[in-house]
Amino acid sequence: MALDDRSRGRARNKARNKSQELKGQVKEAAGRVADDPRLEAEGRGDQTRANLKQAAEKVKDAFRPRR
C-alpha cells in the first residue's frame, strides 16, 4: 500500500515530535549532570511541547475517516 501525501505528512510530524521529545530528554539529563537548572527546565519544556503535539496528532487521527 503506497502512502499518499497526507500519510507521509502525518508520519513526518509524528517522527518530528518524537525527535523533539528525545532531544528534551537529553537536554534535561545534561542539565542535571551539569547542575544547570535552566537547561534542565528547557529540556522539560521541549518534552512537554512534543507530548502536546503528539496528543494533537492522536486527536486528529481519531477524527479521520477510516478507509
C-alpha positions as CSV (number, residue, x, y, z in Angstrom):
1,M,0.0,0.0,0.0
2,A,1.5,3.3,-1.1
3,L,1.4,6.2,1.2
4,D,-0.3,9.3,-0.1
5,D,1.0,12.8,0.7
6,R,-1.2,13.2,3.8
7,S,0.0,9.9,5.3
8,R,3.6,10.9,4.7
9,G,3.0,14.3,6.3
10,R,1.4,12.6,9.3
11,A,4.3,10.2,9.7
12,R,6.8,13.0,9.3
13,N,5.0,15.1,12.0
14,K,5.0,12.1,14.4
15,A,8.7,11.5,13.8
16,R,9.5,15.2,14.3
17,N,7.5,15.2,17.6
18,K,9.3,12.1,18.8
19,S,12.7,13.5,18.0
20,Q,11.8,16.7,19.9
21,E,10.8,14.6,22.9
22,L,14.1,12.7,22.8
23,K,16.0,16.0,22.4
24,G,14.3,17.3,25.5
25,Q,15.2,14.2,27.5
26,V,18.8,14.6,26.5
27,K,18.8,18.3,27.5
28,E,17.1,17.5,30.8
29,A,19.7,14.9,31.6
30,A,22.6,17.1,30.6
31,G,21.2,19.9,32.8
32,R,21.0,17.5,35.7
33,V,24.6,16.3,35.2
34,A,25.9,19.9,34.7
35,D,23.8,21.2,37.6
36,D,22.2,23.7,35.2
37,P,18.6,24.3,36.2
38,R,17.9,26.4,33.1
39,L,19.0,23.6,30.7
40,E,17.1,21.1,32.7
41,A,13.9,23.2,32.5
42,E,14.4,23.8,28.8
43,G,14.5,20.0,28.3
44,R,11.3,19.5,30.3
45,G,9.7,22.2,28.1
46,D,10.8,20.5,24.9
47,Q,9.3,17.3,26.2
48,T,6.0,18.9,27.1
49,R,5.7,20.6,23.8
50,A,6.4,17.4,21.9
51,N,3.9,15.5,24.1
52,L,1.2,18.1,23.4
53,K,1.9,17.9,19.7
54,Q,1.7,14.1,19.8
55,A,-1.7,14.3,21.6
56,A,-3.0,16.7,18.9
57,E,-1.9,14.2,16.3
58,K,-3.8,11.4,18.1
59,V,-6.9,13.6,18.3
60,K,-6.7,14.3,14.6
61,D,-6.2,10.6,13.9
62,A,-9.3,9.8,15.9
63,F,-11.5,12.1,13.7
64,R,-10.1,11.0,10.4
65,P,-12.4,8.8,8.3
66,R,-11.3,5.2,8.1
67,R,-10.8,3.6,4.6
